[in-house]
Amino acid sequence: MFDWHGKGLKLGDLKLPTPIVQGGMGIGVSGKRLAAAVADQGGIGVISAVGLGFMGTPLTDTDVIAQAEKNGETRNISVLRQEIRKAKQMTTGVLGVNIMVAISEFAQTAKAAVEEGIDVIFAGAGLPLDLPECLKEGGRTKLVPIISSAKGAKLIAKRWISRHNYVPDAFVVEGPMAGGHLGFSKEQIEDPAYRLEALVPQVVEEVGKIEEQTGKTIPVIAGGGVYTGADIYRILSLGASGVQMATRFVATEECDADIAFKQAYVNCTKEDIGIIESPVGLPGRALMNGFLSEAKQGLRHPKVCPRHCIITCGEENAPYCISSALISAYYGKLDNGFAFIGANGYRIKEITTVEKLFSELAAEFDEEFAQNERVR
Ligand SMILES: Cc1cc2nc3c(=O)[nH]c(=O)nc-3n(C[C@H](O)[C@H](O)[C@H](O)COP(=O)(O)O)c2cc1C
């Protein structure tokens, strides 16, 4: 394990030696393999729960299917159960799942993850106002909303405390440089007032008030454009207790997506990365390609919507089916889909391993620590 100068992440009784959370990446991009590899390095490895049952994942575990059927669950949830069980067999580290609030099976998915004994649930792309309802007595799952403002933290905490008598275990604040769906308007994405560096102190201050009110320590984890170990040091210096990183983990051998998906990251330039209007109803940062330009010209309109997977998806008017597009990309068929990517994705030059990436980040962090703290 690498040295983070005692700046690991404490999440209630979970004590992580490394202040890094791997951001959930759907569909399928962060599955058991990536999550277990990150957990092995002392970070939180996160499986994305969205759309797992839509893929060709083999359902080999008959117990899982039987249990899911008994509970009237869908294939998405039974595959998630299987994915969590397998990930747990692969690592003794800390594992989380990322569940989009906008998916139609949000509450049932969260409940299933709790039943499987997942360590942490991260919930974003919407406000997880009633997430604590998924908890069971004696369970140990931590609940972490993903927000994009101090206002979001205040609103969720108020609701959870008044309605559910539950205080969030941490918050992830995601800035506008992140990959995937963004909690900002197109104008805010470009506005320096919404930079992660501006958001972190605001969220830390707001969360400080909740801590004072409740007596609970609530770490703030910040993500969106965090790229080097020096970035990690800088974000922690602003009051965050950890960082969430996703884009960098795509270009690893362990990332669950097809090699063509990873290679698209390695090959891309800054100009290839752009903002799209996702059918989900949010802007998203993606690797622009022929598929997206055809969709923009109205050439990719889906004929039917077989899944009804996203509550906020304007199915009739959607320029394409986002779950089909993301699944194609996961399988490396980028002609029929596209890849989400963070604003710094163009800096990736090679595919590495999760261990080497952690080693590099820790060395850069160490250098920054030496320059800033040892001289004091
Ligand atoms: C390929 C990809 C897929 C993503 N999918 C999801 C998702 O399903 N749910 C979610 O909350 N965030 C998603 N994100 C956002 C990440 O979890 C993360 O917060 C963000 O990308 C961090 O910024 P970075 O990529 O610059 O490190 C995705 C990001 C990428 C790059």
The ligand as a Gaussian input file, in Angstrom:
#p B3LYP/6-31G(d) Opt

LIG

0 1
 C      -17.435000       6.637000     -18.730000
 C      -18.078000       7.321000     -17.558000
 C      -19.284000       6.870000     -17.085000
 C      -19.884000       7.468000     -15.971000
 N      -21.057000       6.958000     -15.487000
 C      -21.594000       7.459000     -14.345000
 C      -22.750000       6.863000     -13.758000
 O      -23.314000       5.896000     -14.264000
 N      -23.234000       7.416000     -12.604000
 C      -22.630000       8.498000     -12.002000
 O      -23.096000       8.960000     -10.956000
 N      -21.522000       9.056000     -12.532000
 C      -20.992000       8.567000     -13.679000
 N      -19.838000       9.113000     -14.184000
 C      -19.162000      10.179000     -13.428000
 C      -18.028000       9.601000     -12.565000
 O      -18.513000       8.715000     -11.609000
 C      -17.166000      10.654000     -11.845000
 O      -17.842000      11.276000     -10.796000
 C      -16.611000      11.737000     -12.701000
 O      -16.375000      11.318000     -14.002000
 C      -15.318000      12.242000     -12.066000
 O      -14.587000      13.057000     -12.913000
 P      -13.316000      12.506000     -13.730000
 O      -13.842000      11.530000     -14.689000
 O      -12.763000      13.743000     -14.360000
 O      -12.359000      11.890000     -12.754000
 C      -19.253000       8.563000     -15.331000
 C      -18.033000       9.031000     -15.839000
 C      -17.441000       8.436000     -16.929000
 C      -16.125000       8.945000     -17.421000

